[in-house]
Every structure is written in structure tokens, then in C-alpha cells.
Amino acid sequence: MTARTVSVVIPVHDDAAELAECLRLLAAQTVTPLEVVVVDNASADDSAAVAEAAGARVVPEPRLGIPPAAATGYDAARGEVIARLDADSRPGPDWVAQVTRAMADPRVDAVTGAGYFHDLPPVLRQIATVVYLGAYYVLTYLALAHHPLWGSSMAVRRTTWERVRDRVHRFDDVHDDMDLAFVLGPESVIRYDRSLRLAVSGRSVRGRAQLARRMDRAVTTLRLNWAERPPWVRWQDRFRAVR
């Protein structure tokens, strides 16, 4: 597999400054992806213009929310592998190359990385990374019976996305990355890859209202997906798949 088979999808809503930096870092990659797809999610700022100026393909999605925007981007992607960043993701120069390497095994359905908050004070940065992102990985792993996905640095095979695209929830009350991981299920091969670690903004952990909103989305995502397949069934299916 070559990097020319990788589409990078970035959903954005009124985040032109962060998007410009993300696109600048993508332009400096050691290998060039097939395309960069920026999903303009009803932005009122210059996000679409910034994307076009950087040479990205802009796809509109008027339904507000990351879940519909991300899904629209995946639908539009042309590459064999659909890599995903957020507008505030800060990929290192070899991020696309590492995605290509991680997805070279045809058995792998999806890969995911981890991250840290680059714009928090050093001590708070460490605490937030361990408590927030660490807890997300551990608790979601237990809920899923397999590795979770983290939307700021992940990739999914296009054929895998096409297999599950009609089952994901495309509205703004869920975490789209967690929801996709639930839909993929224990029968899919999802790998965690440390080389996909990158920096993101700490704004997602600033303020009680932001944290409460993210918690509400997590509860909704769990409720919707556990209604179809509760955790004990998921773990049973995981053990069957391993055998």
C-alpha cells in the first residue's frame, strides 16, 4: 500500500485558524496523501476558503454536528484508506506515512492513535492526558470489548466503512468515533498504534459545560449501542472471534 491510497478527512465548523495550522502540517508530510477532504459543517467563518486555499477538496454538510460531518467526509473519500483528523489536530511530519504502514495489513479494519493537549500548562497537560484521554481508552475498551477509536487520529479501511456506513448514527448527540467503534464490533480488527500519537487543543476539557456535554454524548452513544448489543454479549463475541 502507498500513501496515494490514503484520503485524509477533516470535519470543521467555524475553526479556520486551527484548520489552517492542521493543513499546513499536512502539506509538510514526508509522503503526500491521495487527497485531503475538508467537510464544511455549516461554517460562518473562513474555514471553507482556508481549505480551498490549501488545496483541499471541500465537501459541504449543512446538518450541524461532527457525526454527520465525519460520515459525509467518509462517504466522499476516494482512497482505499480513510484517515481522520480534527481541525485542531497537529499531525507530525510522518503521520500519513505511519497511517499507510499501520493499514498495510489487509486484515486490519481500523487503526487509532492517542494524543496530548499542547496548549495546557505542563502539569495540567499531564493530568488531563492521563485522566481524560486515559480514562476514555480504558473505560471505552471495557464497554466495546475491543480498542476504541479516537477521532483526532485514526483511520478506517474504505471497504470497512462501506460495510457499516448505514448503521452509524448521523446526529449530533453521539460521539462519532465511539459510535463507529461500536458499530464495527468485536469481529473487526482494530489496532492501537503509538506512532499515531499527536497533539490536540485542550479546549475539549475546558469548562464544566463542555465536559457535561461530552459526558451526555457518551451516555447517549452507550445507550444506543448497548440496546443492540450489550457489553456481556460483545465480550462473548470477542472471545468467539479470537478463537
N, C-alpha and C positions, 0 to 999 in steps of 0.2 A: 504493500500500500504506500502511496506517495501523498504528500501534503496537498497535491492538486485534487484530491478527492474529498477534502475537508471544507465544509461550509461553516462559517462562524456566525451564529445568530445572537443578536443583542437587542432585547426589548428596551424601549426608552420612553419615558414620559416626563417632559419638562426637565431635562437633565443635560443640557447642551454642554456645560463646562466639563462635567465628568466624562461624558461621551467623547468629547474631543481628545481628552487625555488617553482614554482607552483605545481609540482609533489610532492615535499617534504611536502607542506601544505596539499595536498590531501591525502597523506599517514598518516597524523595525524588527520584525521577526526574522529569525535565521532562515526560515522557509516560509513561502507565501501560500496561504490557503487558496482554494478554488475561488472563494467569494466571501465577502462579509455582508450579511443581511441585517440591516437595522430596521426593526419594526417600530414605526412611529405610532405610539399609542395615544392618539388624540392630543399631541403636544401643542401648547400655545406659545412655546419659545422657539429658538432657532435649532432645535435638535435635528430636524429633517435636513435643513440647509447644511449643518455641520457634517452630517453623514454623507450627503452628496458631494460636498467639497473634498472629503477624504476618499472618494471613490467607492463608497459602499452602495449597495443596492437597497433602496428604501421601499419598504412594504407597509402600507397603512393598515391599522387595525383600530377602528373607531370605538369598539367596546372597551371601556376603561378597565384595566387590571392586568397584572403580569400573566395570569393563566391564559386568557385569550390571546394576549400579545405573543407570548412564547410559542403557543401552539400554532399560531398563524405563521410565525417565522420558521418553525419546523416543517410545516406544510409547504412553504415556498422554497426551502433549501434544495439545492440540486446535487450536493455532494453525497458520496456514499456514507460519510460520517457527518453528523450534525453536532458541532461543538457549540457550547453555550457559555456566554459571559453576560454579566450585568453591566450596565453603563458605568458603574463605579469600580469595576474590576480592573486590576493593574497587572496584566499578564507579563511575565518575564519574557526575554527575547527568544527563548526556545519553547514557549508554551505550545504553539501549533505543532512543532516537531515532536514534543512529548505526547500530545494527543494522538498523532499519527502512529507513534511507536506503541502506545498503550492499546490502540484499536487494531493493531496488525494481526492479532489472533482472531480468526473469523468466528471463534466460539463466543467471543465477548460481545454482549449486547450493549453495555454501557460502562463508562468509567467516570470516576469522580475524584476531585481533589479536596483539599482543605484550604484554610486561609487564616489571615490575621488582620487586625484593624490597624491600618497605617496611620490614621490621624487621631488616635487617642494618646494621652500621656503614657509613657513607658510602663509604669506599674499597672495602670488601669488597662492598658492594652493586653498585658499578660493575663490579668484576671478575667477580662471579658472573653478572650480567646478560649481559655480553659473552661470557664463556667458556661458561657453561651454556646459557642461552637462545639466544645467538647461534649456538653450535655445533649446537644442536638444529635450528634452522631451516635452516642451510646443509647439514649432513650429511643431514638427512631430505629436503630438497629433492632432493639428488642421488640418494637411494635411491628416491624416489617418482616423479621426473620431473615434479613439479608442486609447488605450495605445500603445506606440511604444515598440519595443524590443531593448535591449542593449546587444550586443553580448558578452560582457565581463562577464555577469552574467545573464543567462536566462535559460529557459527550455521549451521544447515543447513535447507534447504527441506524441508518435511514430505513432499512427493511424492518428493523425492530419497531421504530416509531410508526411505520405504516401498519404494523400488526395491531397496535394498541391505540392508535390516534382517536378512534371513535369511542373509547372508553374513558378518556381523561375528562376531568371536569373543567369546563372553559368559562368559569366565572370567578369574580374577584374575592370570594370568601374562603379560598383554599390556598395552601402553599403549593405552587405548581410543581416544584421539584420533588417534594414529598409525595404529592399525588401521583406523579409519573412513576416514582419508585414503587408505590403500592400497586399500581396497575401492571407494572412489569412482573411483579410477583416472584416468589422463591424459585420458580422454574427458570427464570432468566439468569444469565451470568453477568453480575455487576461487580466490578472490581474497584477497590480504593487504590489510588496511585499517588504516592507522596510527591512525585515530581510535578504534579499539577497544583501544588500549593501556590497561592498568590495573595496579594494584599487587596483589601476592600475598605470602603469607608465604614466608620463606626457609627454612622447615623442610625442604623437599624437598632442599636441598643441604647440610643439616647432618649430619655424621657419615658415616663410611665405610660403615656398614651400610646406610644409606638410599641412598647413591649406588650401592652394589653391587646393591641390589635393583632400582633403576631401570634400571641397565645390563642386568641379567638380563632384565628385561621387554622392553627394547628389542631385545635379541638374539632373544628368542622371537618378537616381533612381526615382525621382519625375516625370520626363518627360515620362519615360517608363510606369509607373503605372497609371499616370493620363490619359494617352492616352486610357487606357482600362476602367478606372472608375474615372472620375474627382471628386474633393472634394465635390461638392454640391450633387452629386449622392451618394457618400459614406455617407454623413450625413443623407440624406433621408433614405438610407438603415439602418443606425444605429437606427434612430427613429422607423422604422418599426420593427426592431429586438427587441428593448426594449418593444414595445407594444405587 
